[in-house]
Amino acid sequence: MKRFLALILLALGLCTRSLDAQQPARVQPDGIQSDSITDLQIIDCHTHFYDPSRPQGVPWPNKNSSLYRTVLPPHLRALKTERPIDGTVIVEASAWIEDNDWLLNLAKDDPFIVGIVGRLDPAADDFEDQVKRFAANPLFRGIRISAKQLSDMLQNGTAAKLAVLAQHDLSLDVNGGIDSLAAISQLAGELPELRIVLNHVANVAITTDAPPSDWVDGIKVAAQYPNVYCKISGLVEGAARSGQPVPSELSFYRPYIDVVWNAFGDDRVIYGSNWPVCERAAEYAVLQKIVMQYAMQKGETATRNFFAGNAKRAYKWIERRP
């Protein structure tokens, strides 16, 4: 009897294996292989360039910083990457208004630079004139301000001055902490025609703990406004705040990226490295691989949008290569 049962079980096992062999290999319905898009366009939408060797020097970074050296587009192009970078949108960190001109001159003969987010002071009496002046150059795609400055403008009733950016088809980058999310949401509601880009996922500290609830709630509220975009940048910097070695595995960052991506969707998340600042936490290839793996799991369309398409809508960067 035992032998008879054994023969039956053996036969059933052979049948099962035979049926399995006829089935195609299981593939994730949305995810794609990292090398499946051979023509993936990558626009890094958050880099900083400067040259301390200029006669006038630079106001940032300071001389004691590891970042204090000449940083130009050829240095970015020479980096080891997971996938090649096709272009960049520069974010001006210098408060000197003349440095907006310096970046535009840098970009003039370098098609690798597809846009510049400048730095102008909305509190200045000539702010509107300065916006008009720089907007005349198609490579000037917007300005960045701090969350504190935005909060101050909202409180004193001068935030309407930022409408001039939308009038010239420019965007507004906002950099700050978790508190920036409420200010961005308020501005997005008051100026729905202004495209707003949240920098560095609001600079949240990334740890093994669950994402903080106030950050999660703030992200969800900001994402309700269709004119708000979010750069998935500053991840390794956020992980470095603990003072511990920065992880290179996607699994460490996934809970935080999930919050942002689920809130903003495939069409309003933007790739940015924050180079060279990011190098203090991890090599460029490491941070690029983290978000590359995540985006690929969302599918080809989402990946293309994340690395170039969404930024095209947010910044309207200029295609300069043939």
N, C-alpha and C positions, 0 to 999 in steps of 0.2 A: 504493500500500500504506500509506504513512504517513497519507494522508488517511483511509483506511478505519479505521485504528487510532484516529485522533483522533475520528472520529465515534462509535466504540464507547465510548471513555472519556467523551465528552460525555454520551452516553445514560446510562451508569452513574452519572455525577454527578448528572444530573437525577433519576434514580430514588431515589438516596440522599437527596437533599434533600427529595423528596416524602415518603419514609418518615419522615424526621426531623420534618417538619411535622405528621405525624399523631400523633406521640408527645407526651404532656403534658410540660410543663416539669419539670425535675428539682427536687425539693424534698428538703431534709434530712429523713430519716425522723423524727428526734426534735426538731430545732430548730424554733423558732417566731419569728415576726416580733416586734419589740420592742413594737409597738402592738396585738398580737393579743389581749392580755388587758386588757380595758377595766376590769375590776373587781379588779385585783391589789391585795391588801392588803399593805401594807408596815409592819412593826413594826421600828423601829430598836432593836436590843437592846443598844446600848452608847453611852450619852450621859452627860454630866456636867453638872449644874446647881449653881450656887452664886452667892452675892451678897456680894462684898467690902464693900459699903456697909452691911451689918448692923452694929449696935453692937459685936458681938463679933468682926467680921471673919471671915476664913476661914483655916484652916491650910494650904490648898492652893487655887490655885497661889500662889507667892510674888509679892511686889510687883514684882519685876523681870521677871516673865514677861509675854509678849505675851498670855497667857490671863487676866491679872489684870484682870477687868472683870465686870460683872454678866452672867450667862448663865442665861437662863430659857427655859421652853418656847416663849413667843412668838418668841424669837430663832431657835429651830430651825425653827419653822413658817414663818418669813419667808425662809428660805434658798432660793436657786435650786436646784432638784433636777431630776434626770432624770425621776423620777416622784414624785408627792406621797407624803408620809409620813403614815400613818394613826395611828400611836401610837409610844410609846417605852417601853423598859425602862431605867430610870436605874441607873447604877452609882455608888455612893457612894465618893468618893475621900478624904473627910475622915475622920480618925481619931477625931474627937470623936463620942462616942456620941449626943449630943444632936442631931447633924445627921441621924441617921436619922429622928428625929421631925420635923425641919425639912422633909425631903423628903416625908414622909407628909402633912404639913400642906399642902405645895405641891400634892400630888396630889389632895387631898381634893375640891377643886372643879374639877379639870381632867381630864376624861375622856381627854385625849390621853395621859396617863400611865397605862399599863396594868400597870405593875409596878415594883418597886424592889428592887435587889440592894444590901443594906445592908453596913455594915462593923462587925463585932463581933470582939472579940478572944477566940479560943478558949482562950487561956492564962489568961483572967480567971477568978477563983473563981466569979463569978456568971454565967458564960457560958450555962449551961443556962437560968437564970432569964431572962436577956436574950432568948434565942431564943424562949422561951415568950411573953414579953411582946410582942415585935414580931410574932410569928407570928399573934397575935390579930387583926392588921389584914390582911385578905386581899390588900392590895396589896403587902405585904412578901413577896417571893418567894425570898429567899435571902441569902447573904452572899458577899463576896469576900475571899480571903486571898492573900498572896504565896506564890510557890513556895518561897521560903526558909523561911517559917513552916511550910508543909506538910512540907518536908523535915525540919525540926527536930522536928516532932511525930511523924513516922514513926520518927525515930531514937531519940527518948526514950520511945517507947511510949505517947504520949497521943493519937494520931490517932483512937482510938475515940470520943473526945469529940465528933467531928463527926457521929456517928450520930444525935445529937439533931436535926440538920437533917432527915434523912430521916423521923424520927418525927413531925415537924411538916409533912411534905410540902414541904420547902424544898430548894433546890439550892445547890451550892457552885461559885462561880467561882474559878479559879486563874489568877493572872497571873505570868508569869516568862519566862525564856529557854528555850533548848533543854533545859536541865537539869530544867525543870519536867515534862517528858514522862515521865521515869522515875518521879518522885514521884506523878504523877497515875495512872499505870498501877498502881503499888503500892496506892494508896488505893482505886482502882476494884475491885481484886481483894479487898481486905480489907472494903470496905463496898459490896457490889454493889447494895444498895437505895438508895444515894445517887446522885442525878443530879449529874454533874460537868460543868462547862463550861470548856473550855480557852479562854483569852482570846488574841486577836491572833495566831493560828497560832504561838504560842510565840515571838513577837517575833523571827522570823528575819530576817536582813538579806537583802533581795531585790536581786539583781544580774543581770547578763547571764550569769554563770556558772551552771552546773548547781546545783540545790539541794544543800546540804551533806548528805553521806551520814548523819551522825549525826542530823540533823534528820529526814530522810526515814525512817530506821529508827525513831526515837522516835515519830513520827506514826503509823506503821503499827502499832506495838505498842500505843499508847494506844487506837487505833481498834478493836482487837480486843475491847475491853470495851464491851458494849452500853449501859452507863450513862454513857458519856463522849460529850460533844458538842463541837464545835469552832466557835467564831466565826471566820468569815472576815472579819477586821477587822485593822487595823494594817498594811494592805498599803502604802499610800503612805508611811507612817512608816518602814516597813522599807526602802523604796526611797530614802528621803531620807538614810539614814545615810551614803551615799557622799559626800555633799556636792555631788553633781551635780544638775542639774534633774530633777525627778521626771517620769518618762514617764506619759503618759495613755493609751497604747495597751494594750489587753488582752494583746497578744502578749508584752509584757514580763513580765507577771505570770502568764501561763498555766502555765508549768512548775511554779510553786509552788502555784497553785490546784489544778492537776491532782493533785498529791501528796495534798493534803488531801481533795479531793472523792472521789478514787478510793478513799482509805482509809476515810473515814467514810460514803460513799455519799450518796444523795439525801436520806436521812431524818435525818441527824445533823449537818448543816452549818447555821449560823445567820448571819443578816445583822446586822452591827453596824458603826457608822461610827467610833466613838471620837471623836465631836464633843464639844467644839470642839478637842481635841488635834490631830485630823487636819488642821485648817486650816493648821497650820504647814508642812504638806507639799503639800497640794492643796485645791482647793475641793471642797465637798461633792458637787456635781453630777458632778465628775470621778470621784471614788472610787465613787460610786453607779453611774455608767455602766459602769465596768470590770466590776463584779460582775454588773450587770444583763445585760450582753452575754453573759457566761459562763453564767449561769443559764439564760437563754433558749435557749441551744444545747443544754441538757439536756432541754428540753421543758416543757410547761405544768405538769404535776404537780410536777416538781422545782423549778420556779421558785416556785410557790405555797408549797411546803414551806420553801424556803430563806428567803423573805421573811417568813413568819409561822408556818406550820404546825409546823415543827420546834421553834421557840422556845415554841410553845404546849405542846408535850410536855415540853420541858426545864424551862421556868419555870412553866408553868401560869398564864401571865399572864391578867389579868382583862379580859374583853370589856366595855367600858363604854359604847360608843356604840350607839344604837338601830339 
